[in-house]
Amino acid sequence: MPALFFSGCVKDPGPAEADKVSISSIAPSSGPAGTRVVIKGAHFGVDPSDNIVKFNNDSAAVLASAVDSLIVIAPANGTSGPVTVAVAGSTATGPVFTYTTDSVDVYLSAPAMGVVYWKNGQEVFLASTQNNIGGAYGIAVSDTNVYVGGYTHFSTYPGFEAAYWKNGKKTTISSPDSAGDVKALVLSGNDLYIGGSENYRPVYWKNGVKNSLPMFGGGYARVNALAINGNDVYAAGYEAGPNNEERSVYWKNGVETLLGTQGLIDIGATSIATNGNDVYVCATDSGSAVYWKNGVRVVLEKFPGDAPVTATSIAVVNNSVYVTGSYRGDAVYWKDGARITLARRSYSAAASAIAFYKSDIYVGGGDGGATVYWKNGVETPLCCSQYGNVSSIAIVKIR
C-alpha cells in the first residue's frame, strides 16, 4: 500500500498585512502643548498628508515623515492619552503621551485703593492715593524686573502725578507743575512706553521723554492704550469734541484718526492692537460694543435696551480677534464675534483685560466690587483691595 504524506499550509501574509503600520516608540513621552514629538515605527506614509496622527483622539500636525519616523506637534487642545497613527486604513496605537503645564507667574495691576499689583494673588502695595482716584494702569515684566505704571492724586497742587515703579522704586514722569495721569504701559525690547495725559492733553513717554500728541480740537484728551509694532508707535484714547462729542481716536506716529463720536463720557477708545499691517481699536460707541479694523467699524453687540454693554480691551492671537467687556451685567469676551460669558459670584461683573499663555486664556476684571481674574473661565478673587477692575495682565514662565 503506498504511503500517504500530508503537509500543512502556511498562510502568505500578503501585502496588506506586511504593510501594516506600527509604532515602536515616541519621544518625548510628555510635555506641554506644542511639543515636537518624534514617532518611531514602520510603514508610515512618506508624504506627511498620508499620516493621520492623533493624541488621545485630537488631531496633530505632521511636520515631516519617512517610512520609519514622523515628526509631529502635540495639539494645543490635546489631553493625555495614547498616540495613534493611521495610514491607508491601517491604524496603530502607540504609547501614552502625557500633557504637562509650564509653571507661570501671573501679574495683574488695577486701580484699587492705591497703586497696587498682584503676583500670583499676593498684593504688592506701591503708593497711596486720595479718594481712590488714580492707581495702577499697566504692568510689564522682563527677567526679574517688574514695571508698573500709574498715577496718584493729592489735594495739593497740581493734584495728579504720573509715575512708574520699577521693582517698587518710583520715578515721576510728569512735570512738577503739571497734572499728569497714566493709563497704559508697554515694554518693547529695552524701551519703556507709558501713555496718559499731562495738563489734560494726550502724551506718551518713551524712556521718560515726553511726546505730545496732536488733537482735532481744543478739549480734554488722553491716551488710554499703546501698541508698538517695529518702529511704529500706536496710541488709542479719548478726545472731547464739539456738541458734546465723546470721541474715540487713535494716533499712529503722531497722526490722529477719528473713529467714533458717541463714546462713553470721558472714556473713548480703550484698547489698541496690531496684527501685521492691520490696526484694531475697541470702544463703547453709540451704546454698543464695537471695534474698528483699519478704520472699519465692527459691531459686537448692540445696546440691549435694559442694561449696558461695553468693550474694554482687544487682542489678536492666531488671527482671531478677542475683545473683553460686559453684557447685561455679565463679564464677557468675544472671540471672532462670538460672545463667551464668564461665571460671576455677585450681582454684576465686567471683564477689562486679556492675556494668553499657550492654550490658556487669562481675563481680568471685577466682580461685585472685587478685583478678579479668570483662567480658562475659572474665577480667582484677588486679596485684598477693592473697587478696581484689572487694568493689565502679564504672564511670565518661571525659569
C-alpha distance (Angstrom), angle and dihedral (degrees) to the residues before:
residue distance angle dihedral
M1 . . .
P2 3.74 . .
A3 3.75 117.3 .
L4 3.79 117.7 -111.2
F5 3.78 121.1 -141.1
F6 3.82 125.2 -163.0
S7 3.81 125.7 -166.6
G8 3.84 128.4 -168.4
C9 3.82 122.1 -120.6
V10 3.83 119.2 -121.2
K11 3.81 114.0 -150.5
D12 3.78 115.4 -123.4
P13 3.83 106.8 -127.9
G14 3.78 89.4 -140.1
P15 3.79 125.9 -154.2
A16 3.80 96.0 -72.2
E17 3.82 94.9 58.2
A18 3.80 93.8 37.5
D19 3.83 90.6 55.7
K20 3.81 95.8 47.0
V21 3.81 110.4 139.6
S22 3.81 117.2 -117.3
I23 3.82 138.2 -178.9
S24 3.79 120.9 -143.3
S25 3.82 101.4 173.1
I26 3.82 147.3 -13.9
A27 3.80 125.7 -147.3
P28 2.91 126.6 -129.6
S29 3.78 98.6 19.8
S30 3.82 94.0 -162.0
G31 3.78 139.8 30.8
P32 3.80 144.4 114.1
A33 3.79 125.8 -66.3
G34 3.79 110.4 -69.3
T35 3.82 94.3 37.4
R36 3.81 114.0 148.2
V37 3.82 107.2 -124.8
V38 3.81 127.4 -166.6
I39 3.82 114.6 -148.5
K40 3.82 117.0 -161.3
G41 3.79 122.5 -161.4
A42 3.78 143.4 97.1
H43 3.78 140.6 -70.7
F44 3.79 97.4 19.3
G45 3.78 118.8 158.9
V46 3.79 114.1 -94.7
D47 3.81 90.0 -142.3
P48 3.85 111.3 68.8
S49 3.80 90.3 -136.0
D50 3.82 90.4 60.4
N51 3.82 91.2 66.4
I52 3.79 122.7 76.8
V53 3.80 106.4 -162.4
K54 3.79 123.7 -174.7
F55 3.78 134.5 -178.2
N56 3.80 105.9 -150.2
N57 3.84 88.6 -27.4
D58 3.85 94.8 -46.5
S59 3.80 112.8 119.5
A60 3.81 117.3 -115.8
A61 3.80 128.8 -156.0
V62 3.82 114.6 -113.0
L63 3.80 111.4 -141.2
A64 3.81 99.7 179.1
S65 3.79 137.5 -1.1
A66 3.79 142.3 -165.8
V67 3.77 131.2 169.8
D68 3.83 90.9 -92.8
S69 3.83 104.6 28.4
L70 3.79 144.0 37.6
I71 3.79 132.2 -164.9
V72 3.80 111.5 -150.9
I73 3.81 140.1 165.1
A74 3.80 121.3 -119.5
P75 3.83 102.5 -117.8
A76 3.79 119.5 -108.0
N77 3.79 95.1 -123.0
G78 3.79 96.9 34.6
T79 3.80 126.6 129.7
S80 3.78 132.3 -149.5
G81 3.79 113.5 -78.1
P82 3.80 145.4 98.0
V83 3.78 123.0 -36.4
T84 3.80 115.6 -128.5
V85 3.79 132.3 -168.9
A86 3.80 123.3 -163.6
V87 3.81 122.7 -168.0
A88 3.80 123.6 174.7
G89 3.78 93.7 -23.9
S90 3.80 95.9 -44.2
T91 3.83 115.5 112.1
A92 3.80 128.8 -167.0
T93 3.79 126.3 -167.6
G94 3.79 116.1 -147.7
P95 3.80 138.2 -179.3
V96 3.80 124.2 -47.3
F97 3.82 119.1 -90.4
T98 3.81 111.4 -148.7
Y99 3.79 118.7 -150.6
T100 3.79 117.2 -137.0
T101 3.79 129.7 -174.0
D102 3.78 128.9 -134.2
S103 3.78 117.0 -117.4
V104 3.80 109.4 -117.0
D105 3.78 138.8 -177.8
V106 3.80 115.1 -130.2
Y107 3.81 115.7 -148.4
L108 3.81 121.9 -173.8
S109 3.79 134.1 175.5
A110 3.79 128.7 -160.3
P111 3.82 139.4 166.4
A112 3.78 91.2 -111.7
M113 3.81 119.2 151.5
G114 3.81 91.2 -46.4
V115 3.78 137.6 -13.9
V116 3.81 103.9 -45.3
Y117 3.77 142.2 147.2
W118 3.77 135.5 -171.6
K119 3.78 131.3 -133.5
N120 3.79 112.1 -164.2
G121 3.79 90.1 -23.1
Q122 3.80 96.0 -49.3
E123 3.81 112.4 121.7
V124 3.81 118.9 -130.7
F125 3.81 113.4 -163.2
L126 3.82 115.7 -149.8
A127 3.82 108.1 167.3
S128 3.77 142.7 -11.4
T129 3.78 124.7 -120.2
Q130 3.79 131.1 -168.4
N131 3.80 124.3 -108.0
N132 3.82 91.7 0.1
I133 3.82 89.3 -76.4
G134 3.79 114.2 143.4
G135 3.78 126.3 8.1
A136 3.80 138.4 152.0
Y137 3.80 117.3 -28.7
G138 3.78 105.6 169.9
I139 3.80 142.1 22.2
A140 3.81 134.8 -169.3
V141 3.79 132.5 173.2
S142 3.80 128.7 -155.2
D143 3.80 119.5 176.3
T144 3.81 103.0 -48.0
N145 3.81 95.2 -22.6
V146 3.81 120.3 105.4
Y147 3.82 118.2 -163.6
V148 3.81 121.5 -166.5
G149 3.81 124.9 -177.9
G150 3.77 122.8 -157.0
Y151 3.76 148.6 119.7
T152 3.76 138.6 -119.4
H153 3.80 133.3 -143.9
F154 3.79 127.1 -142.9
S155 3.79 134.1 169.7
T156 3.81 92.5 -120.2
Y157 3.82 123.1 86.1
P158 3.02 129.3 -50.6
G159 3.80 87.6 19.5
F160 3.82 101.4 -154.7
E161 3.79 128.9 61.6
A162 3.81 125.0 -168.9
A163 3.79 116.0 -148.3
Y164 3.76 147.5 145.1
W165 3.78 131.5 -140.6
K166 3.80 124.2 -141.9
N167 3.79 111.1 -164.5
G168 3.79 88.6 -21.4
K169 3.83 96.6 -49.9
K170 3.80 113.7 121.4
T171 3.81 125.1 -133.3
T172 3.82 116.9 -173.9
I173 3.81 112.9 -143.8
S174 3.81 103.9 175.3
S175 3.80 118.3 86.0
P176 3.84 115.6 -96.0
D177 3.81 93.2 -114.3
S178 3.82 96.1 40.8
A179 3.78 132.3 85.6
G180 3.79 107.6 -125.5
D181 3.77 137.0 179.4
V182 3.80 135.9 -176.2
K183 3.80 125.2 -142.1
A184 3.82 103.4 161.4
L185 3.80 141.7 31.8
V186 3.81 126.8 -173.2
L187 3.79 129.1 175.9
S188 3.81 113.3 -154.2
G189 3.78 113.0 179.2
N190 3.80 105.5 -53.0
D191 3.82 93.6 -23.1
L192 3.79 122.7 99.2
Y193 3.82 116.7 -153.7
I194 3.81 122.1 -169.2
G195 3.80 124.8 -176.5
G196 3.79 131.9 -161.1
S197 3.77 137.7 92.8
E198 3.78 140.8 -66.8
N199 3.79 120.0 -157.1
Y200 3.82 86.4 -8.2
R201 3.83 93.9 -59.4
P202 3.83 124.0 116.7
V203 3.80 115.6 -101.0
Y204 3.76 142.6 154.3
W205 3.78 129.0 -159.1
K206 3.79 122.9 -141.5
N207 3.80 110.7 -161.5
G208 3.80 88.6 -22.4
V209 3.82 96.5 -49.3
K210 3.80 113.4 120.2
N211 3.81 121.8 -128.1
S212 3.82 115.5 -168.2
L213 3.80 117.2 -148.3
P214 3.83 125.5 -144.7
M215 3.80 124.0 -112.9
F216 3.79 134.6 -150.6
G217 3.80 91.3 -136.5
G218 3.75 140.1 11.3
G219 3.80 101.0 -100.0
Y220 3.76 131.5 106.7
A221 3.81 115.4 -61.8
R222 3.80 137.7 172.8
V223 3.80 143.2 -179.7
N224 3.81 111.5 -117.7
A225 3.80 101.6 173.9
L226 3.80 142.2 16.6
A227 3.80 136.2 -156.9
I228 3.80 127.3 -177.3
N229 3.80 121.0 -154.9
G230 3.79 112.5 177.0
N231 3.79 106.2 -59.0
D232 3.80 93.7 -17.4
V233 3.80 120.8 102.3
Y234 3.81 116.8 -156.0
A235 3.81 123.0 -169.5
A236 3.80 128.9 -178.8
G237 3.77 127.4 -166.3
Y238 3.75 153.4 110.7
E239 3.79 137.0 -52.5
A240 3.80 128.4 -179.7
G241 3.79 109.8 -130.1
P242 3.79 136.0 -170.0
N243 3.79 121.5 -76.5
N244 3.81 91.9 30.6
E245 3.79 93.5 -60.6
E246 3.80 116.0 169.5
R247 3.78 99.6 -157.6
S248 3.80 128.8 -156.4
V249 3.80 109.5 -153.9
Y250 3.77 142.1 163.0
W251 3.78 135.5 -161.3
K252 3.80 129.1 -146.9
N253 3.79 111.3 -163.2
G254 3.79 89.5 -23.7
V255 3.82 98.1 -47.0
E256 3.81 111.5 121.6
T257 3.82 125.2 -139.5
L258 3.80 123.2 -168.4
L259 3.81 113.3 -139.7
G260 3.81 108.1 167.2
T261 3.79 140.0 -2.1
Q262 3.81 104.2 -160.6
G263 3.79 103.1 66.1
L264 3.77 129.4 137.5
I265 3.81 114.9 -68.8
D266 3.81 111.1 -82.2
I267 3.83 92.2 -7.6
G268 3.83 114.7 84.5
A269 3.80 119.5 157.1
T270 3.78 110.3 5.7
S271 3.81 105.7 -172.6
I272 3.80 142.7 16.0
A273 3.80 134.4 -164.0
T274 3.78 136.7 173.2
N275 3.79 131.7 -147.7
G276 3.77 112.1 -173.9
N277 3.79 105.2 -52.4
D278 3.81 93.8 -19.2
V279 3.81 121.8 103.5
Y280 3.81 122.0 -154.4
V281 3.82 124.3 -168.1
C282 3.80 126.9 175.5
A283 3.81 132.7 -159.5
T284 3.76 144.6 144.9
D285 3.80 104.1 -99.8
S286 3.81 129.6 172.7
G287 3.79 87.3 -5.0
S288 3.81 92.7 -59.2
A289 3.78 133.7 109.0
V290 3.79 105.0 -115.6
Y291 3.77 144.7 160.5
W292 3.76 133.2 -164.8
K293 3.80 124.3 -137.6
N294 3.79 109.0 -160.9
G295 3.80 88.6 -22.7
V296 3.83 96.1 -49.5
R297 3.80 111.7 123.5
V298 3.83 119.2 -127.5
V299 3.82 118.2 -170.5
L300 3.80 114.0 -145.9
E301 3.80 98.2 177.8
K302 3.78 131.5 -3.8
F303 3.77 121.6 -135.9
P304 3.83 102.8 -79.9
G305 3.77 94.1 -147.2
D306 3.80 101.8 -119.7
A307 3.82 103.0 48.6
P308 3.80 136.4 28.9
V309 3.77 126.8 -100.9
T310 3.82 122.2 -157.6
A311 3.81 140.4 -176.8
T312 3.80 113.9 -151.5
S313 3.82 113.7 163.4
I314 3.80 137.8 13.4
A315 3.79 136.2 -157.9
V316 3.79 135.2 171.5
V317 3.81 116.1 -146.6
N318 3.81 124.3 171.4
N319 3.83 87.6 -11.3
S320 3.81 91.8 -58.6
V321 3.80 117.7 123.0
Y322 3.81 116.5 -134.6
V323 3.83 121.8 -169.9
T324 3.81 124.8 179.1
G325 3.79 125.6 -153.3
S326 3.78 144.6 108.7
Y327 3.79 135.6 -73.0
R328 3.81 126.1 -172.8
G329 3.80 91.7 -20.9
D330 3.79 95.1 -47.1
A331 3.80 128.5 115.4
V332 3.80 106.4 -121.4
Y333 3.75 144.9 165.1
W334 3.76 129.8 -158.9
K335 3.79 123.0 -139.1
D336 3.79 111.1 -163.2
G337 3.79 88.6 -24.1
A338 3.82 97.7 -49.0
R339 3.81 112.1 120.2
I340 3.82 118.4 -130.8
T341 3.81 116.2 -167.7
L342 3.80 120.2 -147.5
A343 3.80 122.5 -144.1
R344 3.80 115.1 -102.7
R345 3.79 133.2 -164.4
S346 3.80 100.1 -156.3
Y347 3.76 142.5 41.8
S348 3.81 95.3 -78.5
A349 3.80 139.2 14.7
A350 3.80 138.7 174.4
A351 3.79 136.1 -166.4
S352 3.80 117.3 -136.6
A353 3.83 111.0 164.4
I354 3.80 138.2 30.3
A355 3.80 136.7 -164.1
F356 3.79 136.3 170.3
Y357 3.77 137.7 -144.1
K358 3.79 113.4 -176.8
S359 3.82 104.8 -60.7
D360 3.82 94.9 -13.7
I361 3.81 121.6 100.6
Y362 3.81 119.5 -155.4
V363 3.80 118.1 -165.7
G364 3.80 121.9 -175.6
G365 3.77 126.7 -159.6
G366 3.76 144.9 111.1
D367 3.78 135.0 -72.6
G368 3.79 119.7 -164.0
G369 3.81 94.1 -29.9
A370 3.81 95.0 -43.0
T371 3.79 123.6 112.3
V372 3.83 108.8 -121.8
Y373 3.76 145.2 160.7
W374 3.79 134.4 -155.5
K375 3.81 125.1 -142.0
N376 3.79 110.0 -160.8
G377 3.80 88.4 -21.7
V378 3.82 97.7 -49.0
E379 3.81 112.0 120.3
T380 3.81 124.2 -133.3
P381 3.84 119.4 -173.3
L382 3.79 117.0 -144.4
C383 3.78 121.4 -132.7
C384 2.93 131.8 -102.4
S385 3.83 123.0 -13.9
Q386 3.76 123.5 74.9
Y387 3.79 144.2 -162.2
G388 3.80 99.6 50.3
N389 3.80 132.2 96.4
V390 3.79 118.2 -140.0
S391 3.81 110.3 -87.0
S392 3.81 100.6 -172.7
I393 3.82 141.8 6.1
A394 3.81 130.9 -155.6
I395 3.81 121.5 -173.2
V396 3.82 115.1 -163.6
K397 3.79 127.3 -175.9
I398 3.79 113.0 -126.4
R399 3.78 109.2 -121.4
